[in-house]
Amino acid sequence: MRRILAVDDDHDILEILQFILEDSGYKVDTLSDGRLLMETIREKNPDLILLDIMLGNVDGRELCKEVKKRDDTHGIPVIMISASHNVGNTVNQENGPNDFVAKPFDINDLLNSIQRQLQAA
């Protein structure tokens, strides 16, 4: 079973993501504090990360760069999700996300993006 780490400071969004993804057959871990991302990746070993951009006092784009720069995590696909920033033009750039899904997201678009990234990984 593939494992997804969903990172968002909105607990309602995390609940929705967890429900949708578990219903689709994924194991889901959630994280609301972006400062704990690297530690959580080491503990949970996710196959894919869903990462919000606006995480309170942490910028998800910077966290994505950190994940992509590290030898032990650079291969993990990162899908950025956000309502307030269009990072679509940074997809697949050096240290950028593998994909971008805008909030409010269409469930099928999100699931298709996840499936594409997991197949490519």
NORCORPE-V205021 format. One record per residue. N is the residue number from 1. RES is the residue in three letters. PSI is psi in degrees with one decimal (none if undefined). Layout:
N | RES | PSI
N | RES | PSI
This chain:
1 | MET | 129.4
2 | ARG | 143.5
3 | ARG | 130.3
4 | ILE | 135.0
5 | LEU | 116.7
6 | ALA | 125.3
7 | VAL | 115.2
8 | ASP | 142.2
9 | ASP | -2.1
10 | ASP | 110.0
11 | HIS | -31.4
12 | ASP | -41.6
13 | ILE | -43.2
14 | LEU | -40.8
15 | GLU | -44.7
16 | ILE | -47.3
17 | LEU | -44.9
18 | GLN | -44.9
19 | PHE | -49.8
20 | ILE | -46.9
21 | LEU | -39.7
22 | GLU | -37.9
23 | ASP | -24.5
24 | SER | 5.5
25 | GLY | 12.1
26 | TYR | 152.2
27 | LYS | 130.0
28 | VAL | 130.6
29 | ASP | 144.0
30 | THR | 152.5
31 | LEU | 128.6
32 | SER | -10.5
33 | ASP | 104.8
34 | GLY | -23.7
35 | ARG | -17.9
36 | LEU | 11.0
37 | LEU | -53.1
38 | MET | -40.2
39 | GLU | -42.5
40 | THR | -37.3
41 | ILE | -44.1
42 | ARG | -39.2
43 | GLU | -42.7
44 | LYS | -21.0
45 | ASN | 61.1
46 | PRO | 153.6
47 | ASP | -19.9
48 | LEU | 150.0
49 | ILE | 127.7
50 | LEU | 121.1
51 | LEU | 118.9
52 | ASP | 154.3
53 | ILE | -49.7
54 | MET | 101.9
55 | LEU | 56.8
56 | GLY | -111.5
57 | ASN | 12.8
58 | VAL | 138.5
59 | ASP | 118.4
60 | GLY | -28.9
61 | ARG | -36.8
62 | GLU | -38.7
63 | LEU | -39.5
64 | CYS | -45.4
65 | LYS | -41.3
66 | GLU | -43.9
67 | VAL | -44.6
68 | LYS | -23.4
69 | LYS | -26.3
70 | ARG | 136.0
71 | ASP | -35.6
72 | ASP | -8.4
73 | THR | -6.6
74 | HIS | -22.7
75 | GLY | -5.7
76 | ILE | 121.7
77 | PRO | 138.2
78 | VAL | 124.1
79 | ILE | 117.5
80 | MET | 140.6
81 | ILE | 134.9
82 | SER | 149.5
83 | ALA | -24.2
84 | SER | -9.9
85 | HIS | 133.5
86 | ASN | 104.1
87 | VAL | 15.4
88 | GLY | -32.2
89 | ASN | -7.7
90 | THR | -1.6
91 | VAL | 132.3
92 | ASN | 11.5
93 | GLN | 165.2
94 | GLU | 126.4
95 | ASN | 17.0
96 | GLY | 175.3
97 | PRO | 159.5
98 | ASN | -25.7
99 | ASP | 168.4
100 | PHE | 134.7
101 | VAL | 125.5
102 | ALA | 143.2
103 | LYS | 144.7
104 | PRO | 135.0
105 | PHE | 147.2
106 | ASP | 129.6
107 | ILE | -44.0
108 | ASN | -38.3
109 | ASP | -43.6
110 | LEU | -48.6
111 | LEU | -38.1
112 | ASN | -40.7
113 | SER | -44.4
114 | ILE | -46.4
115 | GLN | -43.1
116 | ARG | -45.8
117 | GLN | -38.7
118 | LEU | -35.5
119 | GLN | -33.4
120 | ALA | -22.3
121 | ALA | none
